Amino acid sequence: MSFESFKFSNQLNANLETMTLVAPLEIQSKAFSRFKGGQDMVIIGPDGSGKSILFVLGVISQLKYAFELAPRALIMVPTKEKGMELENYFRDLGHEIGLRISGMYTNVDEEYQRELLREGLDVVIGTPDRILSLYIRSGINLTKLKYFITEDADQIIKQNQQVIIKNIQEIFQMLVQKLRGV
């Protein structure tokens, strides 16, 4: 099986080749259609099994271009370093389509991050504590989210930040219900 069976754009296929990613790994082959179909998923696998690339490819292939002011993908990460790794994947794989991507981490000027959010972002990657802080200060709009992803959940639990993610997820669900008129 090759990535061509995923029916990516020519640009995305070329970017995969540039990164020497020629065939999907087992997790990617098994889970991509479910991810693309919008199913809720928990993916467990060792480092290097392709989990991160799976959802980066899924988000890029579904969002396709810059749109809206509010983020359409929110990705929680345990550390700034993990977030920066994901930012690089997004930029390497999707630079031609112009998705607006930014990391939101502590020890970075929060007002600067709020300004980026006001200008519009498609993908927000951040640590749970900073994402919650930005939400509380009305710096992040969750009403347009299509993807709510937690990367390395086991590490986030070890850092005792799972309650923050649960709170953000509940806020997101409440907003969805309100928008649907439930």
VOSE-39722 format. One record per residue (C-alpha): x, y, z; residue number from 1; residue in one letter. Coordinates in nm, 4 decimals, m for minus. Layout:
BEGIN
xx->X&yy->Y&zz->Z&n->NUM&res->A
...
***
This chain:
BEGIN
xx->0.0000&yy->0.0000&zz->0.0000&n->1&res->M
xx->0.1179&yy->0.3539&zz->m0.0728&n->2&res->S
xx->0.0007&yy->0.6957&zz->0.0405&n->3&res->F
xx->m0.1530&yy->0.7395&zz->m0.3060&n->4&res->E
xx->m0.4357&yy->0.5079&zz->m0.1948&n->5&res->S
xx->m0.5321&yy->0.7797&zz->0.0575&n->6&res->F
xx->m0.6163&yy->1.0092&zz->m0.2385&n->7&res->K
xx->m0.4176&yy->1.3083&zz->m0.1180&n->8&res->F
xx->m0.3576&yy->1.6103&zz->m0.3360&n->9&res->S
xx->m0.0581&yy->1.5999&zz->m0.5682&n->10&res->N
xx->0.1105&yy->1.8607&zz->m0.3481&n->11&res->Q
xx->0.0678&yy->1.6546&zz->m0.0335&n->12&res->L
xx->0.1966&yy->1.3410&zz->m0.2093&n->13&res->N
xx->0.5015&yy->1.5359&zz->m0.3283&n->14&res->A
xx->0.5650&yy->1.6639&zz->0.0249&n->15&res->N
xx->0.5454&yy->1.3077&zz->0.1587&n->16&res->L
xx->0.8059&yy->1.2004&zz->m0.0958&n->17&res->E
xx->1.0296&yy->1.4936&zz->0.0004&n->18&res->T
xx->1.0136&yy->1.3733&zz->0.3597&n->19&res->M
xx->1.0922&yy->1.0192&zz->0.2335&n->20&res->T
xx->0.7548&yy->0.8940&zz->0.3542&n->21&res->L
xx->0.6586&yy->0.6572&zz->0.0745&n->22&res->V
xx->0.4213&yy->0.4102&zz->0.2378&n->23&res->A
xx->0.1883&yy->0.4332&zz->0.5371&n->24&res->P
xx->0.2818&yy->0.2502&zz->0.8531&n->25&res->L
xx->0.0431&yy->m0.0095&zz->0.9953&n->26&res->E
xx->m0.1377&yy->0.2306&zz->1.2310&n->27&res->I
xx->m0.1785&yy->0.4823&zz->0.9502&n->28&res->Q
xx->m0.3212&yy->0.2205&zz->0.7131&n->29&res->S
xx->m0.5688&yy->0.0944&zz->0.9698&n->30&res->K
xx->m0.6857&yy->0.4280&zz->1.1109&n->31&res->A
xx->m0.6723&yy->0.6884&zz->0.8336&n->32&res->F
xx->m1.0168&yy->0.6238&zz->0.6824&n->33&res->S
xx->m1.1738&yy->0.6386&zz->1.0282&n->34&res->R
xx->m0.9939&yy->0.9631&zz->1.1085&n->35&res->F
xx->m1.0984&yy->1.1129&zz->0.7755&n->36&res->K
xx->m1.4548&yy->0.9986&zz->0.8409&n->37&res->G
xx->m1.4622&yy->1.1981&zz->1.1639&n->38&res->G
xx->m1.4805&yy->0.9079&zz->1.4068&n->39&res->Q
xx->m1.3685&yy->0.9578&zz->1.7647&n->40&res->D
xx->m1.0568&yy->0.7501&zz->1.8145&n->41&res->M
xx->m0.7957&yy->0.6520&zz->2.0681&n->42&res->V
xx->m0.4760&yy->0.5417&zz->1.8984&n->43&res->I
xx->m0.2162&yy->0.3627&zz->2.1067&n->44&res->I
xx->0.1254&yy->0.2725&zz->1.9759&n->45&res->G
xx->0.4938&yy->0.3064&zz->2.0508&n->46&res->P
xx->0.7031&yy->0.6051&zz->1.9531&n->47&res->D
xx->0.7743&yy->0.5981&zz->1.5824&n->48&res->G
xx->0.4575&yy->0.4064&zz->1.4918&n->49&res->S
xx->0.3172&yy->0.6956&zz->1.2880&n->50&res->G
xx->0.0436&yy->0.8305&zz->1.5170&n->51&res->K
xx->0.1459&yy->1.1966&zz->1.4852&n->52&res->S
xx->0.1885&yy->1.1875&zz->1.1079&n->53&res->I
xx->m0.1504&yy->1.0136&zz->1.0840&n->54&res->L
xx->m0.3441&yy->1.2996&zz->1.2361&n->55&res->F
xx->m0.1289&yy->1.5706&zz->1.0744&n->56&res->V
xx->m0.2079&yy->1.4177&zz->0.7337&n->57&res->L
xx->m0.5733&yy->1.3821&zz->0.8272&n->58&res->G
xx->m0.6069&yy->1.7430&zz->0.9378&n->59&res->V
xx->m0.4212&yy->1.8781&zz->0.6334&n->60&res->I
xx->m0.6224&yy->1.6680&zz->0.3898&n->61&res->S
xx->m0.9533&yy->1.7725&zz->0.5441&n->62&res->Q
xx->m0.8928&yy->2.1432&zz->0.6100&n->63&res->L
xx->m0.7285&yy->2.1999&zz->0.2690&n->64&res->K
xx->m0.6854&yy->2.5801&zz->0.2917&n->65&res->Y
xx->m0.6880&yy->2.8774&zz->0.5277&n->66&res->A
xx->m1.0423&yy->2.9710&zz->0.6248&n->67&res->F
xx->m1.2317&yy->3.1437&zz->0.9052&n->68&res->E
xx->m1.0843&yy->3.3303&zz->1.1989&n->69&res->L
xx->m1.1529&yy->3.0630&zz->1.4597&n->70&res->A
xx->m0.9308&yy->2.7538&zz->1.4694&n->71&res->P
xx->m1.0645&yy->2.4359&zz->1.3119&n->72&res->R
xx->m0.8139&yy->2.2037&zz->1.4801&n->73&res->A
xx->m0.6968&yy->2.2135&zz->1.8410&n->74&res->L
xx->m0.4132&yy->1.9825&zz->1.9381&n->75&res->I
xx->m0.3097&yy->1.9435&zz->2.3020&n->76&res->M
xx->0.0501&yy->1.8421&zz->2.3663&n->77&res->V
xx->0.2373&yy->1.7676&zz->2.6891&n->78&res->P
xx->0.5373&yy->1.9898&zz->2.6128&n->79&res->T
xx->0.6470&yy->2.2812&zz->2.3986&n->80&res->K
xx->0.9037&yy->2.0523&zz->2.2344&n->81&res->E
xx->0.6335&yy->1.8068&zz->2.1213&n->82&res->K
xx->0.4257&yy->2.0970&zz->1.9957&n->83&res->G
xx->0.7130&yy->2.2379&zz->1.7943&n->84&res->M
xx->0.7692&yy->1.8940&zz->1.6405&n->85&res->E
xx->0.4054&yy->1.8897&zz->1.5276&n->86&res->L
xx->0.4285&yy->2.2465&zz->1.3963&n->87&res->E
xx->0.7206&yy->2.1333&zz->1.1803&n->88&res->N
xx->0.5234&yy->1.8342&zz->1.0478&n->89&res->Y
xx->0.2366&yy->2.0638&zz->0.9521&n->90&res->F
xx->0.4695&yy->2.3091&zz->0.7806&n->91&res->R
xx->0.6697&yy->2.0395&zz->0.5995&n->92&res->D
xx->0.3633&yy->1.8530&zz->0.4771&n->93&res->L
xx->0.1227&yy->2.1381&zz->0.4146&n->94&res->G
xx->0.3227&yy->2.4497&zz->0.3344&n->95&res->H
xx->0.1668&yy->2.4990&zz->m0.0128&n->96&res->E
xx->m0.1900&yy->2.5105&zz->0.1128&n->97&res->I
xx->m0.1315&yy->2.7993&zz->0.3499&n->98&res->G
xx->m0.2870&yy->2.6677&zz->0.6686&n->99&res->L
xx->m0.2218&yy->2.9105&zz->0.9523&n->100&res->R
xx->m0.0581&yy->2.7149&zz->1.2349&n->101&res->I
xx->0.0754&yy->2.8355&zz->1.5661&n->102&res->S
xx->0.1909&yy->2.6914&zz->1.8947&n->103&res->G
xx->0.0559&yy->2.8225&zz->2.2238&n->104&res->M
xx->0.2863&yy->2.7485&zz->2.5152&n->105&res->Y
xx->0.3640&yy->2.8911&zz->2.8561&n->106&res->T
xx->0.6779&yy->3.1063&zz->2.8818&n->107&res->N
xx->0.5761&yy->3.2833&zz->2.5591&n->108&res->V
xx->0.4066&yy->3.6241&zz->2.5637&n->109&res->D
xx->0.0361&yy->3.5468&zz->2.6026&n->110&res->E
xx->m0.0737&yy->3.8787&zz->2.4544&n->111&res->E
xx->0.1227&yy->3.7970&zz->2.1379&n->112&res->Y
xx->m0.0534&yy->3.4592&zz->2.1221&n->113&res->Q
xx->m0.3923&yy->3.6262&zz->2.1683&n->114&res->R
xx->m0.3116&yy->3.8597&zz->1.8791&n->115&res->E
xx->m0.2300&yy->3.5616&zz->1.6550&n->116&res->L
xx->m0.5672&yy->3.4114&zz->1.7466&n->117&res->L
xx->m0.7470&yy->3.7374&zz->1.6665&n->118&res->R
xx->m0.5795&yy->3.7485&zz->1.3251&n->119&res->E
xx->m0.6977&yy->3.3939&zz->1.2542&n->120&res->G
xx->m0.5476&yy->3.0473&zz->1.2828&n->121&res->L
xx->m0.6543&yy->2.7166&zz->1.1337&n->122&res->D
xx->m0.4540&yy->2.4867&zz->1.3621&n->123&res->V
xx->m0.3667&yy->2.5635&zz->1.7245&n->124&res->V
xx->m0.1170&yy->2.3402&zz->1.9001&n->125&res->I
xx->m0.0587&yy->2.3997&zz->2.2674&n->126&res->G
xx->m0.0121&yy->2.2799&zz->2.6198&n->127&res->T
xx->m0.3361&yy->2.2316&zz->2.8145&n->128&res->P
xx->m0.2583&yy->2.5012&zz->3.0705&n->129&res->D
xx->m0.1952&yy->2.7677&zz->2.8036&n->130&res->R
xx->m0.4991&yy->2.6692&zz->2.5975&n->131&res->I
xx->m0.7229&yy->2.6965&zz->2.9038&n->132&res->L
xx->m0.5685&yy->3.0312&zz->2.9956&n->133&res->S
xx->m0.6331&yy->3.1638&zz->2.6443&n->134&res->L
xx->m0.9907&yy->3.0396&zz->2.6524&n->135&res->Y
xx->m1.0618&yy->3.1956&zz->2.9918&n->136&res->I
xx->m0.9267&yy->3.5290&zz->2.8699&n->137&res->R
xx->m1.1459&yy->3.5032&zz->2.5559&n->138&res->S
xx->m0.8438&yy->3.4589&zz->2.3367&n->139&res->G
xx->m0.9517&yy->3.1357&zz->2.1705&n->140&res->I
xx->m1.2779&yy->3.0681&zz->1.9940&n->141&res->N
xx->m1.3794&yy->2.7002&zz->1.9953&n->142&res->L
xx->m1.6987&yy->2.7348&zz->1.7910&n->143&res->T
xx->m1.5491&yy->2.6220&zz->1.4568&n->144&res->K
xx->m1.3481&yy->2.3223&zz->1.5793&n->145&res->L
xx->m1.3596&yy->2.0120&zz->1.3639&n->146&res->K
xx->m1.0694&yy->1.8332&zz->1.5349&n->147&res->Y
xx->m0.9928&yy->1.8108&zz->1.9065&n->148&res->F
xx->m0.6775&yy->1.6029&zz->1.9420&n->149&res->I
xx->m0.4742&yy->1.5057&zz->2.2456&n->150&res->T
xx->m0.1208&yy->1.3966&zz->2.1588&n->151&res->E
xx->0.0713&yy->1.1789&zz->2.4054&n->152&res->D
xx->m0.2187&yy->1.1625&zz->2.6511&n->153&res->A
xx->m0.0173&yy->0.9341&zz->2.8781&n->154&res->D
xx->0.2385&yy->1.2109&zz->2.9349&n->155&res->Q
xx->m0.0348&yy->1.4677&zz->2.9955&n->156&res->I
xx->m0.1811&yy->1.2374&zz->3.2619&n->157&res->I
xx->0.1622&yy->1.2008&zz->3.4236&n->158&res->K
xx->0.1754&yy->1.5817&zz->3.4396&n->159&res->Q
xx->m0.1685&yy->1.5764&zz->3.6065&n->160&res->N
xx->m0.3215&yy->1.7978&zz->3.3357&n->161&res->Q
xx->m0.5994&yy->1.5623&zz->3.2255&n->162&res->Q
xx->m0.8575&yy->1.7630&zz->3.4209&n->163&res->V
xx->m0.7736&yy->2.0689&zz->3.2114&n->164&res->I
xx->m0.8331&yy->1.8724&zz->2.8911&n->165&res->I
xx->m1.1577&yy->1.7342&zz->3.0302&n->166&res->K
xx->m1.2729&yy->2.0895&zz->3.1127&n->167&res->N
xx->m1.1861&yy->2.2174&zz->2.7641&n->168&res->I
xx->m1.3582&yy->1.9189&zz->2.6060&n->169&res->Q
xx->m1.6732&yy->1.9851&zz->2.8126&n->170&res->E
xx->m1.6681&yy->2.3523&zz->2.7078&n->171&res->I
xx->m1.6376&yy->2.2420&zz->2.3466&n->172&res->F
xx->m1.9302&yy->1.9981&zz->2.3808&n->173&res->Q
xx->m2.1432&yy->2.2681&zz->2.5436&n->174&res->M
xx->m2.0695&yy->2.5046&zz->2.2537&n->175&res->L
xx->m2.1584&yy->2.2369&zz->1.9984&n->176&res->V
xx->m2.4907&yy->2.1712&zz->2.1724&n->177&res->Q
xx->m2.5643&yy->2.5423&zz->2.1898&n->178&res->K
xx->m2.4888&yy->2.5865&zz->1.8179&n->179&res->L
xx->m2.7148&yy->2.2923&zz->1.7338&n->180&res->R
xx->m2.9917&yy->2.4375&zz->1.9484&n->181&res->G
xx->m2.9988&yy->2.1401&zz->2.1859&n->182&res->V
***
